[in-house]
Amino acid sequence: MGDVGLRYETLPLGSDLDAEAKILAIAFGMSPEKAREWIERSGRTLFRRVMAGDRVASVLMLIPMGIYYGGRSVPLTGVAGVAVDPGFRGRGVARWMMHEAVREMGREGAALSGLYSAMHPLYRSVGFEQAGCRFRISVPLHLLPGGSRQFEELPTGAVEQVKNCYQAWASRCDGHLDRGPYVWARIENWRGTPMRGFVTRDDRGEIEAYVYLHQAGSADPCQPQVLEVTDLGARTPGGMRALMAFLGGFSSIAGRVTFFGGPSHPLLGMLDDRRYAMDLTDHWMLRVIDVRRALEGRGYARGLRGAASFELVDQVFEEQSGHWRLELEGGGGHVSRGGHDGARLTDRALAALCGGHLSARQLRLMGLIEGDDAQVDALDVVFPASGSSMPDMF
Ligand SMILES: CC(C)(COP(=O)(O)OP(=O)(O)OC[C@H]1O[C@@H](n2cnc3c(N)ncnc32)[C@H](O)[C@@H]1OP(=O)(O)O)[C@@H](O)C(=O)NCCC(=O)NCCS
């Protein structure tokens, strides 16, 4: 179909949302009423649509937030709700829409874009690459240590109170979101299920650890409940231990606790037992929207000094293609044009490197990087694989 006759635009103020709600409803298996509520609750300004003549062909959603790498928040635009009217599918509409969205993010000053992918070819074709996996982690509650620190329940509407603690936690975990209002709004109420928030405080009254959870019963009263955690965070090792003990206190009624994250989740590292399980539920992908903003915006290990050159082949931002050099010093990165002695890499490879998901050596094995050992090793020094994870779904 190409771009002939297609128009990418924001949702006009005051327009009825019938067509957009219907497309989302069919795509994601919900009622049109729920889809309309989703648009209205999130704010129609977050949505974009593609018009084919006077018909709405597709929609998506752009969510402004950030993502932590090396302790710093890098501006990230999340993409969600990608949906094409069944009458327009299979003709390149989604690809064209994603291309337009990526260009818009460039104009708006994003550094990175991120999304959860239901199928990779669409997103790879505009420069996204897998940057991590999201797992549902299930820990038998009897494995958690005991303890007696007091937790208090937060009233509904008090999520603001845990933000400092979350930020202290998330900024130490590469790949965690620097949440914006859209994601924060889902912490107390996850897709219609109210969550209960509990916190423990230090001597100065500051929240040291918190958790949002829901006790999911079983139809069979003889079966134990499951403690479903939608969010947790801690600022200190003492806060982590207190949190684990608090969750362990539910063991008389619930058999296990579930939460989301990756294999490097700090709670797993603090267990004395290996008998927990992880189910791979989702893949998330990144795209580098702006090389300079993405690489200078993130943090690096303070003592790390090094430099790497690379030649980028960017399929959307041709103006970004060409030779770049990244130099590290004092925990920051400096990016300049030039350096003709580096490996050649695609926009997808750069995204994977930024995400810390795969090493340059692995990406060369996959055909996304061309270079000799020295060139590839230089990339692995400045882009260390960091076991990044993203517990939030958007
Ligand atoms: C997925 C969806 C957005 C694709 O829209 P579309 O306009 O038909 O996609 P395009 O024609 O632009 O295809 C772009 C690429 O994605 C691939 N693709 C499209 N649908 C796919 C599917 N269901 N599974 C795997 N790949 C698919 C195409 O093959 C094409 O890649 P190719 O050129 O290498 O063959 C559409 O089918 C839809 O709305 N599905 C339901 C909602 C959904 O899954 N959204 C994505 C959530 S991440």
The ligand as a MOL file (V3000), in Angstrom:
LIG
                    3D

  0  0  0     0  0            999 V3000
M  V30 BEGIN CTAB
M  V30 COUNTS 48 50 0 0 0
M  V30 BEGIN ATOM
M  V30 1 C -0.2360 -6.8120 13.9120 0
M  V30 2 C -0.9370 -5.7630 13.0400 0
M  V30 3 C -0.7810 -4.4010 13.7130 0
M  V30 4 C -0.2320 -5.7670 11.6830 0
M  V30 5 O -0.8230 -4.7890 10.8540 0
M  V30 6 P -0.6280 -4.8300 9.2650 0
M  V30 7 O -0.9760 -3.5000 8.7300 0
M  V30 8 O -1.3430 -5.9960 8.7210 0
M  V30 9 O 0.9590 -5.0790 9.1670 0
M  V30 10 P 1.8590 -4.7540 7.9080 0
M  V30 11 O 1.1270 -5.1270 6.6610 0
M  V30 12 O 2.3720 -3.3660 7.9920 0
M  V30 13 O 3.0670 -5.7970 8.1230 0
M  V30 14 C 4.2980 -5.4080 8.6380 0
M  V30 15 C 5.1310 -6.6400 8.9290 0
M  V30 16 O 4.5970 -7.3370 10.0520 0
M  V30 17 C 4.3460 -8.6920 9.6970 0
M  V30 18 N 3.1340 -9.1320 10.3780 0
M  V30 19 C 1.9210 -8.5680 10.2790 0
M  V30 20 N 1.0400 -9.2670 11.0220 0
M  V30 21 C 1.7230 -10.2920 11.5910 0
M  V30 22 C 1.3760 -11.3590 12.4540 0
M  V30 23 N 0.1260 -11.5130 12.9140 0
M  V30 24 N 2.3390 -12.2000 12.8420 0
M  V30 25 C 3.6140 -12.0700 12.4000 0
M  V30 26 N 3.9960 -11.0710 11.5710 0
M  V30 27 C 3.0600 -10.2030 11.1580 0
M  V30 28 C 4.1740 -8.6910 8.2080 0
M  V30 29 O 4.4550 -9.9560 7.6690 0
M  V30 30 C 5.1520 -7.6420 7.7740 0
M  V30 31 O 6.4780 -8.1840 7.7600 0
M  V30 32 P 7.1580 -8.6760 6.3690 0
M  V30 33 O 7.1070 -7.5070 5.4670 0
M  V30 34 O 8.5350 -9.0590 6.8220 0
M  V30 35 O 6.3290 -9.8130 5.9000 0
M  V30 36 C -2.4290 -6.1210 12.8340 0
M  V30 37 O -2.5230 -7.4350 12.3510 0
M  V30 38 C -3.2520 -6.0200 14.1090 0
M  V30 39 O -3.8610 -4.9990 14.3690 0
M  V30 40 N -3.2430 -7.1180 14.8920 0
M  V30 41 C -3.9350 -7.1710 16.1950 0
M  V30 42 C -3.2570 -6.2950 17.2550 0
M  V30 43 C -1.7910 -6.5810 17.4280 0
M  V30 44 O -1.3250 -7.7180 17.4320 0
M  V30 45 N -1.0140 -5.4950 17.6190 0
M  V30 46 C 0.4090 -5.5710 17.8410 0
M  V30 47 C 0.6720 -5.5550 19.2790 0
M  V30 48 S 2.4080 -5.4790 19.6140 0
M  V30 END ATOM
M  V30 BEGIN BOND
M  V30 1 1 1 2
M  V30 2 1 2 3
M  V30 3 1 2 4
M  V30 4 1 2 36
M  V30 5 1 4 5
M  V30 6 1 5 6
M  V30 7 2 6 7
M  V30 8 1 6 8
M  V30 9 1 6 9
M  V30 10 1 9 10
M  V30 11 2 10 11
M  V30 12 1 10 12
M  V30 13 1 10 13
M  V30 14 1 13 14
M  V30 15 1 14 15
M  V30 16 1 15 16
M  V30 17 1 15 30
M  V30 18 1 16 17
M  V30 19 1 17 18
M  V30 20 1 17 28
M  V30 21 1 18 19
M  V30 22 1 18 27
M  V30 23 2 19 20
M  V30 24 1 20 21
M  V30 25 1 21 22
M  V30 26 2 21 27
M  V30 27 1 22 23
M  V30 28 2 22 24
M  V30 29 1 24 25
M  V30 30 2 25 26
M  V30 31 1 26 27
M  V30 32 1 28 29
M  V30 33 1 28 30
M  V30 34 1 30 31
M  V30 35 1 31 32
M  V30 36 2 32 33
M  V30 37 1 32 34
M  V30 38 1 32 35
M  V30 39 1 36 37
M  V30 40 1 36 38
M  V30 41 2 38 39
M  V30 42 1 38 40
M  V30 43 1 40 41
M  V30 44 1 41 42
M  V30 45 1 42 43
M  V30 46 2 43 44
M  V30 47 1 43 45
M  V30 48 1 45 46
M  V30 49 1 46 47
M  V30 50 1 47 48
M  V30 END BOND
M  V30 END CTAB
M  END
